[in-house]
Amino acid sequence: MIFELYRFKACVIILMFLTGICALHAQTDSKKDSVRTNEGSNRNVLLNAATKNAPRVVNVGLPTSTTDILENGLPVVYLFFPQNSNRNWRSSVSLSSTGLLNLAESGIMSEHFGYSVDSYTKLGGDKSTFDGNFSTSHFGWIFGDISATGPLGKGFYYTAGVYVNLDPESYDLKFSNYSDNTQIYRAGITKRFAGGRGSVSLLYKYAKSTILLNSAVFQYEEGGSVKEYNGFRIGRDSYLPVDDEFRMLDVYSGKYYTLHLGNVNDMKSVTHNLDLLADYDLGNDWKLHFAGRLYSSKMRRNLVSMNSIFSVTEADGFHYSDGTSYSGNVQNAFFELANRTPVKAAMSRLELFHNLGAHQMRLGLLEYLYDEGEFSLNRSYFYQEVAPNPHKLYNASTDEYGIYSYNNGLPMESGHENKTTLFATDEWNVNKWLDLSYTASLRYHSIGGHYSTEARTNGFNVAGKKLTSFNNSWVSPGASVQALLHITHYFGLNLSAIYNQKEGSLADYSSSVKPSLDKKSNNRYVTAGIVFNHRLMDISSSFSLLKSSNYREVVNLENPSNLSEMSSAPVNYDIKTTGWTTDVVLHPFRGFNFHALLTLQSPQYDNFSLNVFNKDWNFTGKTVRSISKTLIELDPSYTTNNGKFRFWVSARYFGKQYANYTNVLFFKGWWETFGGVNYKVNRHASLSVNVTNPLNQRGAKGVMGGASLITDPTPYYGKLIASSAYIRPFTVEATLSLHF
């Protein structure tokens, strides 16, 4: 098996490094690692108005819905499809630090263009410590997060942690107590060498997680506003079918099976994670760092996706399971589920640091090995009534389980990936007037596996059929440079440029259409701006230009003339974004801090055309879906002189977002608001009360199901729309924090 070869290669890397530690055990002298950039450090990505179980996306002008997360210098998941990082990573007291990785560093570590969350496991020290957070909300949230570290003797130290999240969210699922049932357990041991020469840590993490994502129905109005429909409360009522049994067709075996949304064992994902960390001071300002990971998971990705809504009368033959006839609005939807896809990965990161005069240099090697078993999102299409806790509906086209189509348009593939990246960075203090920071990388990336070229129609399966194999490989360079020119003691000019490439992935082969991977995605990003630093304020303001060519995604499209007809296919297009961002931090007097950010941008599609449903479509010049042109962040806080109380507020404004490719539908701008007060009881305990959406706003965002290609918006005014992207309702949360 290919993964066995990958595991062997990873073990060789680990053994070679440990041999090096033994040989260098007598070396001494220590210096600090290369200075980390604080770019984006004011952006609190853990404050998310959509959900509290994942960081928010920091927008850079590209259509992404995820944020890469690193733990101990390595990605938490190799691919977001079919995996999702919130199944085995959460912000926790078991982490010593959580920050934001800058664009240049993120491009090296994950190849994606965007900010990444950078976190590190808390290791044991000379003193025993205990930290704990215990939280609840007025919706019945039960949360516990504890961490313990300390010495074991003879240079050994331990770390352990337990994270339990039992969250009903803000809506009442009739078939389950919790929408998010996630548990993460950690244990680790560290050995530190005498004289502070270095350390080795072995860390294990086990996670099991069941997450059910809700949707909401609302009435769309002219001008991009939405209003609640017939008493359905956005974010307060469940729109998942209360009769939660689903019949599925396994695409690989061709066999049918049933499951329940409310059954934790049917829905849970399980992950095992083993990290090996090592640091060693080689002397003479040379330092070595290694991080390795073995990862194994059985991933259950599930989602109920809402398509179009239409009206029926009794004459149309719709009825409930007991035969009672139905008239009214009907939701067309499908449930998709990854049937516990086996995912394995071996990852390593080896870095050599050296300080030479005014240079802080780093040479590194990344090796990512990934193996994905038979992945598919089996799909079952059904109808349900438009109401809170809806029931499934039946008609002449559905079977006895309420399903009218199986596996239509489903994604599937299997295979492996290998990435080897050589990179170098340098931070150079040229003189008192100029600081330079630059990076260079070269990545080899190969993928191989199998997929089906057969059309994904009702009843589609590949049992007994031969799949099509594929193999691709690329070599991709990357580079960045940043210059900070100190004009005066307080004022400077900041110039930067980033170039990186993104190759194909297994996900590109998830549809029946062979993807075009001959051309890589290229990201070119340049900024120019000013920086002003003073004891009363810090200001940075810059213009930026981003050009992403050959951007790839697999799109799900609906025929505007027949919304029950769908097409899934890979597409390639360009994106260009010009922007201006001003970031201000004011601290005019003791205890008060005010952060404000304004971004104006214009993300547009370029060279974007396709032929689907026997028609040519061209979206060149259209604004990219789900991205606001105006972004505002306001974050004032005040801490009393005695340090007992801290009061804070956070408000974010998102301008109008287009909800389909043709730009005829959009959501008007909205504010997301938060606030809270922290009280320090003593040096061991503190209390906090936080409020999400204190103004109790209602709103939706994202894209509109069933409306990707419509060109006339007027039939949608007053029309019912369903979406899984909406603002969390007014929520009060209380937390007790302990530290010993």
Protein Blocks (a to p, Z undefined) as FASTA:
>chain_A
ZZlmmmmmmmmmmmmmmmmmmmmmmpgcjdddddddfehklpcfklcfkbckbccdddeh
iacfbdcddeehiafbfbfclbdfklmgccdfkbfbdcdddfklmmmmnopacddddddd
ddddfbdcddddddddfeopacddddddddebjhiacdddddddddebjbdcfkbfbfbd
cdddddddddddehhlaccdddddddddddddddddddddehhiacdeehiaghkaccbd
fblcccdddfklopacdddfklmklmpccdddddddddddebjhiacddddddddddddd
ddddddddddddfknopacfkopacedddddddddddehiacddddddddddddehjacc
ddddddddddddddddddddddddddehiaddddfkbcfkopabehihiacddddddddd
ddddddddfblmbccddddddddddddddddfbdcdehiacehiacdddddddddddddd
dddddfblmbccddddddddddddfklmmpmbdcdfkbccdddddddddddddfkbccdd
dddddddehiacddddddfklmkbccddddddddddddddddddddfbghiacddddddd
ddddehiacdeehiacdfehiacehiafbdcddddddddfklmaccdddddddddddfbf
nopaccdddddddddddddfblmbccddddehklopacdehjdehilmgcbfklmgopac
ddfbdcddddddddddddZZ
